[in-house]
Amino acid sequence: MIKKAEFVVSNSDPGKCPKPDRAEVAFIGRSNVGKSSLINMLTGKKDLAKTSQKPGKTQLINHFLINDQWYLVDLPGYGFAKVNVKVKQGWENMIKTYLTKRDNLTGVFVLIDSRLEPQKIDLEFLLWCGVNGVPAALIFTKADKQSKTKTHQNVQKFLKKTEEIFEEAPDYFVTSSETAFGKDELLEFIDELVKEYETGAQD
């Protein structure tokens, strides 16, 4: 349950993120996958993360403090539409540095548009996470935009593809920011990640 969510800091340098002294959960996905809407739905705050019709709105690492206990991190998307190569490489390096060097990162949620067939760019990013030991789970977004059957088919196709990369499919959640479908299940999972981190930190 999220009772309190407040913006802490945005920056482009992973070294300037808040002190890694509490659990951190990050959200990432292709541009226009509905990341900001999902974060706002989870926190119950309509304008916590900035939503935009224009892909690539998030260009910085954004930290939000949740319940004065853990950080929710909104990361720039990958596969931007209209950005020059130099800017794109800068963002990618920033994201990769953050994901591999942040000791208190307990999980990364990779957002997938449930309306689409499996996309190469999402699978490549997941493979990169696997190779670099980044703990990733999947969130399928926009489940309200089509029939349950179609959502289920696309989810299963994607999971089948992930099984070619990993020995088993990652944890996954099907969500809708419009109807709050999947919210409780996802927050319970995050709660477990935070508890695991806190137990480990005390050992």
Secondary structure as GFF3:
##gff-version 3
##sequence-region A 1 203
A	DSSP	beta_strand	5	11	.	.	.	ID=ss1
A	DSSP	three_ten_helix	14	16	.	.	.	ID=ss2
A	DSSP	beta_strand	24	29	.	.	.	ID=ss3
A	DSSP	alpha_helix	35	43	.	.	.	ID=ss4
A	DSSP	beta_strand	61	66	.	.	.	ID=ss5
A	DSSP	beta_strand	70	74	.	.	.	ID=ss6
A	DSSP	alpha_helix	85	101	.	.	.	ID=ss7
A	DSSP	beta_strand	105	113	.	.	.	ID=ss8
A	DSSP	alpha_helix	120	131	.	.	.	ID=ss9
A	DSSP	beta_strand	136	141	.	.	.	ID=ss10
A	DSSP	three_ten_helix	143	145	.	.	.	ID=ss11
A	DSSP	alpha_helix	148	165	.	.	.	ID=ss12
A	DSSP	beta_strand	172	174	.	.	.	ID=ss13
A	DSSP	alpha_helix	183	202	.	.	.	ID=ss14
###
